[in-house]
Structures are given as C-alpha cells and as structure tokens.
Amino acid sequence: MQLDIWLLLGATLVLSAIVAVRLSHRAGLPTLLAYMGLGLFIGESGPLHIDFDNVALAETLGLAALVLILAEGGLTTNWRHVRSSVPAAISVATIGTLLSIVIVALPAIWLIGLDWRVAFLLAAALAPTDAAAVFSVLRRLPLPSRVTGLLEAESGFNDAPVVIVVIALATAEGVPNLLELSAMLVYELVVGTLMGIAIGWLGAQALRRVALPASGLYPIAVLSMSIGAYGATSLMHASGFAAVYVSALVLGNARLPHRPATRGFAEGVGWLAQIGLFVMLGLLASPGDLPGQIIPALVIGSLLLFVARPLSLLISTVGFRIPLGERIFMSWAGLRGAVPIVLATIPMVEEIPDSDRSFAIIFNIVVVFTLLQAPTLPLAARLCRLERDDATRELDVEAAPLEELHADLLEVRIPDDSLLNGVEIFELRLPAGASVTLVVRDGSSFVPEPTTPLHSGDTLLVVTTEEVREVAERRLRAVSRRGKLAGWFGETGA
C-alpha cells in the first residue's frame, strides 16, 4: 500500500478516535472501548480486512505504549493529592496484587479447567488496574483527593510487580521458586523506585539551571528523561515500569519552567499512545474466538470484581484509616484496560498452551466489565457519599525562567469557578519578592493598581524571586479556593 494511503488511513483513524473521546466522555466510559472497537472494525472481519497477527510485535509496541502512558500519568499526577495515599497505594499495588492473583488463579483451575500456569498467568494479567482507564474516568468525578490519589497511585505502581510476575511465570522451566521470585520482586521494585527518584531529581536540577533556547524543548526533555529512566533501569535488570512512573512523578511536581506546556505535551503523547495501543489490540483480537469465551470471562470477571478485588483491598489496607464507604468505592473503581491485554500477549509469544484462550477471556473481561463499572462510578460515589459539590478547578500556572534576575515569571489564568473573582490585588497578600505586574483582560493588558479587582478569565503576570515562588503559588491557589478570607479558613498558602 502506498505511503499516501497509509497516511490518510492513519489520520482518519486518529480523528475518528478523537471524536470517540467526545462520545465516550458523555457516556462516562473509558475511551479504550471506542478505540478497540475501531481496531475490530478495521481488522480481519471488518470492511478493510487488515490482518494483523504478529504477537511479538504487538507485545513490543504494547509495552512501549505502556511506558508512555505511565510517563504521562506520572507527569500529570499532583503529588500534593497523592502524597498521603502513597503508603496505602504501595500496599495495595504489591500485597493486594499478589493476593488477587492467588484468589483468582486457584478457583480458575477448577472452574474453567485451565492449566495451573495459564491460570496464574491469567490472574496475574488481570490483577493490575489500568492507569489510562483510571485517569480518564476518575479525574472527571468530584471525589475527595485521598480517594482519587490512592487509586491513581495504585494504578501507577501496580504495573511493575505484575510485569515481573508475568514474565517470571511465562519464562520459568517449571514451578518458580517462591523465595527467588520474592527476592527478585523486592530487588526490581526497590532499585526501580530509587533509579526513578534519582533520575527525576537530577533531571529537575539540570532543567532548572540550563536555559533551553525554545520553550518547546522543555516538554521533550522531560518526557525523554522519563523514558530514559525506563531504559537505564531495565539494563540493570530492575523494574523499568517503576522507574518511569516515579521519575515522571518527580519531574512533574518539580518547579520546572513551562509546566503547563509540559503537561499538555505529555497528555497529547499519552492520548496518541492510547489510541495506537487500543486500536492495535482490537486488530490483534480475532472476533470469531471471542464469543466462545464469554461464559469463562463472566465467571472469572465476577470472581475478580466481587471477591478478589474487595478481599485483597481489605487485607492490604489493614492498619490504614480508610472509611468503609471509600473502601467499597475503590473496590468498584478498579478498572481494567490495556495492561491485562498487553500482558496476555507475553504467554502467546512464549507459545504456552491455551494462551490464545487466555487472551480471548481477558479481552472479553475488559470489555464487559468496563461497560459495567465505568458508567456506574458516579452512582457508586453517591451511594458511598463521596461526591464533593465544592470542588473547584486548579489554577493553570505557567512559569518562564528569568535567568539573570534569579526570578520567575508566572502566568496565572483565573478559571470561571475561582474565588479570585472580585479579589483586589492587595488582598492577595503575596509574600515580599512577588508582585502582580500585568493583567490581561478581554484581549487588553494593563498595569494594575493595589485596589484593582480581579475578574474570571483574567490572566495575571506575576514576577517572583526563586526563594518565594512556591509560597506565592500556594497563596494564589489558597485564595482561588477560599477567596480573600482564605486565612480565616486555615489556608494561608500552605
């Protein structure tokens, strides 16, 4: 096929996927369903009859896409929201994941007659929640930050241990030595996390001190550092997935220039990776094989949703003060997506018997239970009394370095629901060393007076020294949430 036809087809698929985002957003569904539907539509049974059965290539491209999706998840995760939830999230992502594998695998051997290795591979592939699905759905719901923080952190952390377990099971000659597997798991996760922290911190220090000639280079540099963390860590036979997520988390929350631009670039790359990944997985699936595995999929999916997920979550969060309503909601919100399907390709590459059947079961589970869980999350939040009516949007703050002055220029856009509306400049009570130098309103700019009131839709240019920049940002966000009396509500910029 000629290049121009491939480019036209690719552009049409991407634009169709973008339209699907809008439709799935209205329905409250993760976009993965629309993307996989596109893949099935253009696949071997569709009108274009594109035959794609290269499992090894699908595995490689799938893991590469997961790296980009995890990097985007780390770069766009607010550390302030997830910080308090990290210990519980790590426990759920490790202890809870391993418990879920055992709880699903043992009954699967008896219920659907799978070999022990295939049963454990199936259970391991289904254990992790999917970062792309969780981020796309939960960030639209007005939930308490500790709930979204725990679910986001869990979905970011749990890919690493599951990949280790799946590869170990798929490549082992016989029954894996549990002691060796446990030691390998600890080594890979610890080294991967430390490498991610180190690379993220070193990258942030470098980008603070080196003024790049174009603002568009900052997002490329940040994303490249996160991807480089995966490669460097994998060369040490440690968990590259842990490294890429942690390094992106560090970089995304560092005080770097052009953070909103970096976030926007990472989101764009993440969307493109999701589109390519899900369409490819739809292409890889054989529609003729799926109906025959519906019953096993319903059995295993129900076991996972109603037994394994609640029980593993309950046990792994013992000792953490998590209310019952939050536990119930988090159990229901454990969405599965691309990760299980990508992991299902690993046994296929290793030519393990029944791995094709396992792939079809996992594909059916992802589709059926996403249709069940995702649209009902708002109802589940209401029943668990978790919805917040007072949630306001975060300020979008852009920073550009003023190297010679040792200062930063902050560009603050005031959203419609911000309580900065009506606040006068002097009422911001910015720290010494920070000042609002310009206001852009309705396309016109002017230098404000101390008594100039701010309006929704305004863009402020704030010059601040490096020493007080963080305090100034916190103060602006506090006033945005609580208005000019933020201090009376205990929000003094902390």
N, C-alpha and C positions, 0 to 999 in steps of 0.2 A: 504493500500500500504506500502511496506517495506521501511525502512529508506534509504537504498542504492539507491532505485529507485527515492525517493523524492530528495535526494542529487544530483543525476545525472540530474534529470529534472531541479532542481534549477540552477545548474552550467551551463547547456545548455542554459537556458533562459537568464542568466546574460551574457554569452559570445555572444549570439545572439544579445542582446541589445547593447553590446559594438560594434559589427560590424555595427549595425544600426546607432550608433553615427556617424561613418565614412561616411556612405551613406547619412544621413540626413545633415551632415555638408557640403558635396559637393553640395547638393540641396538647401542649405540655409534655411532648415526647422528646427523647434524645434524638439528635439528627442521625445517629448511626442507622436507625431503621430505614430512613429515606435513602441514605447512601447505599446500604446493602441492597435495597430494592432496586436502585439504579444498576448495581452490578449484576443482579439476577436478570434484569430486563435486557441488558445488552449481552448477556452470557450465551452459553451454548444452546439454551432453549428459547432465547429471545429473538427478536427480528434481525439483529445484527449477526447472530451466530458466532460471537467471538469465543473461541475455545481456549481456555487458559487452565492448564493442569500442572504447571511447574511448581510443585510443592516446595522445593528447595528455594527457588526464587521468592516465592510468597513468604516463606519463613524469614529470609534475609530482609526483604522490604518491610515486612511487618514489624520486625524488631527495630529497624531503623526508624520507622514511623512512631513507634512507642517511645523511642528516645526523644524525638522532637516534641511529642505530646507531653511527656514528663517534664521536659525543659520548660515548655510553655506554662505548665501547671505550677512549677516552682517559681518562675518569674512573675506570675500574676497572683500568687498567694500572699496575703498580707500577714506578716509574722506576728503582728500585734493581735490578730484574731485567732491564730492557731497556737500561739506560744503556750498558753495554759493547758491546751489539749494534747500537746505532743507526747508526754509520758503515757497517757491512756491510748493514744493512737498507735504508738510503737508496740504496746502490749497487744492491742487488737490485731495489728499487722503481722505480728510474729506468733505469739501464743495462740491467739484466736484463729489465725490462718491454719496453723498446724492442727488444731482441734477440729476445725471444719473439714480438713482433708480426711481425718480418721472417721469422723461421724458420717460422712457421705460415702467413703470408699467401702467400708465393711458391709453395710446393707446392699450396696450396688452389686457386690459379688454374688449375693444370694437372689436379689430381686430381679436383675436383668441378665444374670448369667455371664458376667464379664470375668476374664482372667484377672488375677489379683493385681498384676502390674498395670493393665489397662484401667482397672477400676481406680487405682490410686492416681494414675496419670489424669484420668477424667476428673476426679475430685480435686486434685491439685490445680488443674487448669481453671476450674470453676470457683476456686477459693477467693481470688482477689476481686475486690470491687474495682470498677473501671474509672480511671481518672477523668477521661473525656466525658463520660456519661454523667458522673457525679458533678463535675464543674458546670456542665451545660444546664443541668436541671436545678441544682440546689442554689446556684447564685441568682436565680430568678425568684426564690422564695424569701420572704421576710422572716428569717429564722434567727434565734439567738446565736451570737457569734461563736459560743462554745460548741454548739451542735454542728454548725457548718464547718468550724475549724477542725473538729475531731474527724468528721467524715472526709474532708479534703486531705488532711494529713494522713489518714489511714490509706486512702486511695493512692496517695503519692508514695507511701512507704511500703505497701504490701506487694508491689510487683517484684521487688528484689528477692525476698525469700522464696516466692513461688517459682520464679525462673530457676533458681538454684535447685529446688526440689525436683522440678520437671526434668531438667537436664540430667540430674543425677539418676533419676528413675529410668529415663529413656536410654541412657548410655551404659548403665550397670550391666555386668555379665549375669549376675544372679540377684539374690536378695541383698540390697545395700546394707552395709554395716551401720547401724544406727548411731554408734559412737562417732565413727568417722564422718557421717553425714552431719551430725550436730556440730562437730568441730569445724567442718568446712563452712557450715551456715554461719556460725559465730564469726569466723575469720573474715569471710567475704563481706558480711554486713558491717562489721566494725571498721575494717580497712576502707571499704567503700564510703562509709559515712565520713571518716577522717579525711580521706582524699577529697571528698566533695567540699568539706569545710575549708580545707587548706587552699584548694584551687579557687573557690569562690572568694575567700578573703584576699588572696594575692591578686586576683583579677580586679577586685574592687579598689585595692590600693593603687594598682597601676593606672586604672582609668581615672582615678581622682587626680593623679599627678601629671598625666600626659594629655595635653590638649590636642585632640584629633582635628584635622583640617576641615572636616564636614560632620554635621550632626548625624547624618545618616549612617556614619561608620560606627557610632556607639552601639546601636542595636545589633549590628552584625558582629561586633567584637564580643558583646555579652553572650549572645547565643553560641558563638564559636567556642567560647571558654567552657560553657556547659557541655557542649558536645565533646570537646576535648577531654573533659573530666571523665566521660564515659570511656573513651578510648584508652586514656592513660591508666585508668583503674583496671580495665579489663586485661591490659598487658601484664598487670601484677596478679592476675588470676583472682581478682576480687570483684565485688558486685558493681558493675558499671551503672546499673539502674539506680542503685542507692546514691552513687556519686553524682550522676547527672541531676537528680532531683534536689539533693542537698546543695550542690554548688549553685544551681539556679535559684534556690530559695535564698541563699546568702546574697547573691548578686542582685536579685530582685528587690531585696529590702535594704540594700546599702544606699548611702546617699550619693548616688551617681548622677551625672548630668543627663538630661533628656530622658528621665524615667518614663513619662507617659509615651514618648515615641518608642522606647524600647519595649514597653508593654504592648503597644499597638502592633509593632512588628512581630513580636513573639506570638500574639494572638492570631495574626494573619498566617504565619508559618504553621501554627498548630491547627488552624482550620484546614489548610491545604493538606497537611499530613493526615488529618481525619478523613477528608474526602477521598484521598488516594487509597488509604488503608481500607476503609469500609467498602468502597467500590471494588477493590481488588478481592476482598474476602467474599463479596457477593459473586464475583466472577468465578472464584475458585470452587464455590459450592455447586454441587450437582443437584438441581431441583428434583430429579427423579429419585434421589436417595433420601430426601428429607421426609416425605410423608410416612415412610415405613418406620421411622424412629420417633414419631410423635409420642406414642404411649410411653416408651422408656424415658423420653425427655420430660414428660409431665410427672412421672414418678420421681426421677432424680431431682428435678427442679423443685417440686413440692417438698421433698426431703431437705433440700438446701435452704429454701426460704422459711419453712415453718419449724424446722428442727435444728439444723446445723448452724444457721446464722444466729438465731436467738440464743442458743445454748453456748456457742463459742464466744459471743459477745458478752453474755452474762458472766461466764467464768473468767475471761481475760480482763474484765473491768472490776473484778473484786478488789476492794480497797480504794477505789476511786469514787468520789461522791457524785454519782450521776443519778438524777431522779429517774423513777420508773418510766415516766412518760417519754423522757429523752431516750432511754434505752429501747423502748418499743419503737419509736420513730426511726432511730438509727438502724434497728434491725430490719425494718421495712425498706429503708433507703439504701440498702446495699446493692446498688445496681451493677449488673454485669454488662460488658460490652465487648470491645475488640480484643482485650487482653486474653480472655479464655479461648477465643477462636484462633488467635495467633499462636498461643501455646499449644493448641491442639495440632498444629502443623509439625511440631517437633517430633512426636512419635511417628508421624507419617513419613518424615524424612528418614528416620531410623528404621523404617519398614517393620514396625512392630505389628503383629497380627491384631486385627479388629480396630486398628487406629482410624480407619475410614469411618467405621460405625461410630466411634467416639466423636469424631469431628461432626458428623451429622447430628448426634444427640446434643452436643454443645451448641451448635448453630441454632437448633430449634429452641433450646432453653433460653438463649439470649433474646431471640425474637419474641417468644411467647411471654416470658416473664417481664421483659421490658414493657411490653404492651399492658401488662397487669399492674406493675408497680409504678412506673413513671407518672401516668395521668392521675393516680390516686394519692400522690405525695401531698398536694395541698390539703386534701381531705384528712389524711393521716396527721398532718401538722395541726389541723384544727381540733381533731379528736384528742390529740395529746396535749392540746393547749400550749402550743409552741409558737404560734404566729405572733409577730410583732407589728403593731399598727403604727408605731412611731419611728420606724426605720427611715433614715434619710441617706441620700447618696453621699459618698465620699467626695471631697474636693479633688479636682484634677489639677495637680501642681506640676508644672514643667520647670526644670532648672537648667540654666546655662552657666558655665564657669566663667568668671571674670578673673583670669589668672593673675594679672599684675596687681589687682586690688585685694587679692585674697578674699574675694567675696563671691556671692552667687546671686543670680537674678532669677527670682521665682515668678512664674506666670500662673496666676490663680484664676480659674474660671468659676464663677458662682452659679451653681445649678438652681433650677426653679424652686426646689423644695428646701433650700438652705435658709437658715435663720440669720445669715449675714444680711439678708434683705432688710433695709431700714437702719442698719447699724452705721453710726458715724465713724469716721476714720480714727478719731481719738479714743473711741470706745473699744477699739480692738486691743488696746493696751499691749502693743508689741514690745518686745524687750529692746533695751538700748542696743543700737547696732543694726536694727531692722527698721525699714521705713517704706511706706507705700509711695512710690514716686510717680506713678501714672495710672490713670483709669481709662479704659476703653469702653465706651458705651454707645450702642447703636451706630457703630462704624466711625465714631469720632473719639479722639483722645484728648485728655486734659489733665493738668497737674492738680491734684485735689488739695483742698484746704482741710484743716483738722476737723471742721464741722461738716464736711461733705458726706451725705448719706450714700450708702452703697445700695445697689439695686440688683435683683436677679438678672442674670445674663451679662453682668459686668465682667470684664477681665482686668485683673489688677497686676501691675508690675511691682514686685517687692524686691528691693535690694537689701541683702542681709550679709553680715560677715559670716565666715565659716563657723565661728565659735557659737553663734546664737541661731544658726539656721534651723536646727532641729527644734529648738524651743519655739521659734516663730511659726514653724509649720504646725506644731502641736496646738499652739494658741489659736491659729486660724481655724483649725478643724474643731476645736472646742467651741468657739463662737458659732461656727456653722451648725453644730448640733444643738447648742443650747441658747444661742443668742447672746446679747450683750451682758446678760446676768450669768454667764457660764460659771463664774467664780462662786456664785451662791449655790450652784448645784454640785460643787466639788470638782468642776472641770476648770482648772487653772492653766491648762496647757500640758497636763501630764498625759 
